[in-house]
Amino acid sequence: MTKERTRLERLFLRLEARFPRFAMVIYILRQPWAMLIRIPLGILFCLGGLLAFLPVLGLWMLPLGLLLLSIDLPFMQRPMNGIILRGERQWHLWRRSRRDKKSS
């Protein structure tokens, strides 16, 4: 396993821990035999994210589709790792600033 693949696996484990309701779905989609489900689902999510102006579809679908595709496409693993890590860092900074505003 490459360094990027190992990091992506750790990030998926963190996602499972953070969202326990979806942990089983994430676990099943990460299995090697689920590639036939993962790739079309990732493409559909990416296309749905591009149609964000429609009421049901949204921009949230684009990163989810790219994340699903990055499991099978090695050239996408490094950029997705960086995006996830930066997103988590920004989320923590935003939560901390919000907490500090409430306390003062």
N, C-alpha and C positions, 0 to 999 in steps of 0.2 A: 504494500500500500504506500502511496506517495504521501508526502508531508501535507499537501493540500487536501487530499482525500481524508486523511486522519483528522485534520482540523475541521473539515466539513462534518464528519461523523460526530465529533465532540459538540459542534454547534447544534446538530440535530438532537443530540441527547439533551442539551440545554433547553431546546424548544419543547421537547417532550416533558421536561420537568416543569417548565413555566406554564404550559397549557395541558394540564392532565386530562381534560375532556377529550382532546384530540390526540393523546399519546398513542393510542392503539392504531389510529389511522396513519399517523406519521411512521410508526414502527412497521406497519404492513407495507406502506409505500416505499420504504427504504430497502425492502428485501430484494434480492437479485431477480427473483422470478416475476416481480411486479413491473419490470421494465416495459412490458406491453401495455400496461395501464398508465405508467408514469409519463412516457413520452407524449402520447396523444393528449393526456390531461394537461401537461405543461404547455403544449402548443395552444390548446383551447383557452387556458388561463391567460396566456400572453395575448392572444387575439381579443379576448374579452377585456383585458386591460387597455388595449388600444381603442376600444369602443366605450370609453369611460363616460361619454356624454349621455349614454342611455341610462334610464333610471335604475335598473337592477345591476347592471355591470358597473364596475368601478375600477379605479386606478390600483386598488389593493390586489387585483388579480395579476397584474404584471410582475411584481416581485415574487409572488408565490409560484407563478409559472416558470420564471427563471430559476428559482430555487429547485423546483422539481427537475428541470432540464439539466441543472448543474450536477446532479447525481450521476448521470450517464455521459455527460460531455466533459472530458477532463480539462479542456481549454477554458471552460467557464467556472471551474472550481476556485481558482485563485481570486478572480474579481468578486465572486459571490461571497467568499470568506471575508474579504475586505469590506464589502458593503454591509454584511451582517454585523461585523465587529464595530464599524463606525456607527451603524444604526443603534446598536445597544449602548454605545458610549453616549450618543446624543440623547437617547431616552433617559439614561441615568442622570445626565446633566440637567435635563428639563425637569425631571421629577424632583431633583435636589433643589433647584431654583424655586420651584413651586412650593415645596415644603418650607423653604426659608422665608418666602413671602408670607405664608400663613402664620409662621411663628413670630414674625416681627410686627 
